[in-house]
Amino acid sequence: MVSRKEQKEETKKRILDVARAHFERHGFEAASFRAIAEEATVAVGTVALHFEDKRSLLHAALYDDLERAIALCLTRGRRGSLVTRLADIFEPAYAYYARRPELSRTLLESSLFAASPWKERFAGQAMRVHVRIVEVAETARDRGEIAKDADVTVFGAAVFSFYYMALIGWVQGQVAAPLPLFRSMVEQHVRGVTDAG
């Protein structure tokens, strides 16, 4: 027999699954509690019981998906050159956005500019990726791939900014794919832009 708590969690999961598909099919603006409730075979009040508003429903739907992509990012970046390792870390995140191109702008805005409590949750995800970048940079510093006095925390912040710039360029239609631009920016950053002569 299914407990009330299990039933409630199953209902919430079903709403999230339907909402995710609904947002991807119709976009955030066209989505409505009513249509999502109907497709999930629950009352509108049930959706409202679990989620304060449409934006919190979007955040909940995105967070779980993004969490899976980030978990994959954190396992990567172990082989190849420094640039290859960093590109490898971010590939699952770019693939996450590429799977839902129509919703990518909303996904990006939602993760960057969410209000509490989602702001802290999305920031926590970003921090975990930043920590992974710093680990890779520390290893690179120990191997002599970057200068011994390189500030790996600042390096990690720069790499993360390249990730976002490439993603924004792709979302805005300025670049065909974000990963090649990200890779080029990181290559130039690692190589440096001053004339060695």
C-alpha positions as CSV (number, residue, x, y, z in Angstrom):
1,M,0.0,0.0,0.0
2,V,1.3,3.5,-0.9
3,S,1.6,5.9,1.9
4,R,0.2,9.4,1.7
5,K,3.7,10.9,1.6
6,E,4.7,8.6,-1.3
7,Q,1.5,9.5,-3.1
8,K,2.2,13.2,-2.6
9,E,5.8,12.8,-3.9
10,E,4.5,10.8,-6.9
11,T,2.0,13.5,-7.7
12,K,4.7,16.2,-7.5
13,K,7.0,14.2,-9.7
14,R,4.2,13.7,-12.3
15,I,3.4,17.5,-12.2
16,L,7.2,18.3,-12.7
17,D,7.5,15.8,-15.6
18,V,4.4,17.2,-17.3
19,A,5.5,20.8,-16.7
20,R,9.0,20.2,-18.1
21,A,7.5,18.7,-21.3
22,H,4.9,21.5,-21.4
23,F,7.5,24.3,-21.1
24,E,9.6,22.6,-23.8
25,R,6.7,22.3,-26.2
26,H,4.9,25.6,-25.6
27,G,7.6,27.9,-23.9
28,F,7.4,29.5,-20.5
29,E,5.1,32.4,-21.5
30,A,2.4,30.1,-23.1
31,A,2.5,27.6,-20.2
32,S,-0.3,27.7,-17.6
33,F,-1.1,26.0,-14.4
34,R,-4.5,24.9,-15.9
35,A,-3.0,23.2,-18.9
36,I,-0.3,21.5,-16.8
37,A,-2.8,20.4,-14.3
38,E,-5.1,19.0,-17.0
39,E,-2.2,17.1,-18.6
40,A,-1.0,15.8,-15.2
41,T,-4.6,14.7,-14.4
42,V,-4.7,16.8,-11.2
43,A,-6.7,19.8,-10.1
44,V,-5.2,23.3,-10.6
45,G,-5.2,23.7,-6.8
46,T,-3.0,20.6,-6.5
47,V,-0.4,22.2,-8.8
48,A,-0.7,25.4,-6.6
49,L,-0.3,23.4,-3.5
50,H,3.1,22.1,-4.6
51,F,4.3,25.2,-6.5
52,E,3.7,28.8,-5.5
53,D,3.6,30.1,-9.1
54,K,4.6,29.3,-12.7
55,R,8.1,30.6,-12.1
56,S,8.7,28.4,-9.1
57,L,7.3,25.4,-11.1
58,L,9.8,26.2,-13.8
59,H,12.7,26.5,-11.3
60,A,11.8,23.1,-9.8
61,A,11.5,21.5,-13.2
62,L,14.9,23.0,-14.3
63,Y,16.8,22.4,-11.1
64,D,16.4,18.7,-11.2
65,D,17.4,18.4,-14.8
66,L,20.3,20.8,-14.4
67,E,21.4,18.9,-11.3
68,R,21.8,15.8,-13.3
69,A,23.8,17.6,-15.9
70,I,26.0,19.1,-13.2
71,A,26.5,15.8,-11.5
72,L,27.9,14.6,-14.9
73,C,30.1,17.7,-15.3
74,L,31.7,17.0,-11.9
75,T,32.9,13.5,-13.0
76,R,34.6,14.8,-16.1
77,G,37.8,16.7,-17.0
78,R,40.4,14.0,-16.2
79,R,42.1,13.5,-19.6
80,G,43.9,15.5,-22.3
81,S,45.3,19.0,-22.2
82,L,44.0,21.6,-19.8
83,V,41.8,23.1,-22.4
84,T,40.4,19.7,-23.3
85,R,39.8,18.9,-19.6
86,L,37.9,22.2,-19.1
87,A,35.8,21.7,-22.3
88,D,35.0,18.2,-21.2
89,I,33.7,19.5,-17.9
90,F,31.2,21.9,-19.5
91,E,30.1,19.7,-22.4
92,P,27.2,18.1,-20.5
93,A,26.0,21.6,-19.4
94,Y,26.0,22.8,-23.0
95,A,24.2,19.6,-24.1
96,Y,21.6,20.2,-21.4
97,Y,20.7,23.6,-23.0
98,A,21.0,22.2,-26.6
99,R,18.3,19.6,-25.8
100,R,15.7,22.4,-25.3
101,P,16.7,25.2,-27.7
102,E,13.3,26.9,-27.6
103,L,13.4,27.1,-23.8
104,S,17.2,27.9,-23.4
105,R,16.8,31.7,-22.9
106,T,14.3,31.2,-20.1
107,L,16.4,28.4,-18.6
108,L,19.4,30.7,-18.5
109,E,17.5,33.7,-17.1
110,S,15.9,31.5,-14.5
111,S,19.1,30.0,-13.3
112,L,21.0,33.3,-13.2
113,F,18.3,35.7,-11.8
114,A,16.1,33.5,-9.6
115,A,14.7,34.8,-6.3
116,S,15.2,33.0,-3.0
117,P,15.2,30.1,-2.3
118,W,16.1,29.1,-5.9
119,K,18.8,31.8,-6.1
120,E,20.8,29.9,-3.5
121,R,20.1,26.5,-5.0
122,F,21.3,27.6,-8.5
123,A,24.3,29.4,-6.9
124,G,25.2,26.2,-5.1
125,Q,25.2,24.3,-8.3
126,A,27.5,26.9,-9.9
127,M,29.8,26.8,-6.9
128,R,30.2,23.0,-7.2
129,V,31.3,23.4,-10.8
130,H,33.6,26.2,-9.9
131,V,35.2,24.0,-7.2
132,R,35.8,21.3,-9.9
133,I,37.4,23.9,-12.3
134,V,39.7,25.0,-9.4
135,E,40.7,21.3,-8.8
136,V,41.6,20.9,-12.5
137,A,43.5,24.2,-12.4
138,E,45.4,23.2,-9.3
139,T,46.5,19.9,-11.0
140,A,47.5,22.0,-14.1
141,R,49.5,24.3,-11.9
142,D,51.2,21.3,-10.3
143,R,52.0,19.8,-13.7
144,G,53.5,23.1,-15.0
145,E,50.7,23.7,-17.5
146,I,50.0,27.1,-16.0
147,A,52.2,29.4,-13.9
148,K,53.1,28.4,-10.4
149,D,51.9,31.7,-9.1
150,A,48.5,31.5,-11.0
151,D,45.5,32.2,-8.7
152,V,43.4,29.2,-9.5
153,T,40.3,30.7,-7.9
154,V,40.5,33.7,-10.3
155,F,41.3,31.4,-13.2
156,G,38.2,29.3,-12.3
157,A,36.1,32.5,-12.3
158,A,37.5,33.4,-15.7
159,V,36.7,30.0,-17.1
160,F,33.2,30.1,-15.7
161,S,32.7,33.6,-17.3
162,F,33.8,32.1,-20.7
163,Y,31.2,29.3,-20.2
164,Y,28.4,31.9,-19.7
165,M,29.6,34.2,-22.6
166,A,29.5,31.2,-25.0
167,L,26.1,30.1,-23.7
168,I,24.7,33.6,-24.0
169,G,26.1,34.0,-27.6
170,W,24.4,30.7,-28.5
171,V,21.1,31.5,-26.9
172,Q,21.1,34.9,-28.8
173,G,21.9,33.2,-32.1
174,Q,25.3,34.8,-32.4
175,V,27.2,31.5,-32.5
176,A,26.2,28.1,-33.9
177,A,27.4,26.1,-30.9
178,P,28.8,27.3,-27.6
179,L,31.5,24.7,-27.0
180,P,33.8,25.7,-29.8
181,L,33.7,29.3,-28.7
182,F,34.3,28.3,-25.1
183,R,37.2,26.2,-26.1
184,S,38.7,29.1,-28.2
185,M,38.4,31.5,-25.3
186,V,40.0,29.1,-22.8
187,E,42.8,28.4,-25.3
188,Q,43.6,32.0,-25.7
189,H,43.4,32.6,-21.9
190,V,45.8,29.8,-21.2
191,R,48.2,30.8,-23.9
192,G,48.0,34.5,-22.9
193,V,47.7,37.5,-25.1
194,T,51.0,39.3,-24.5
195,D,53.8,39.2,-27.0
196,A,56.4,36.8,-25.5
197,G,59.2,38.6,-27.5
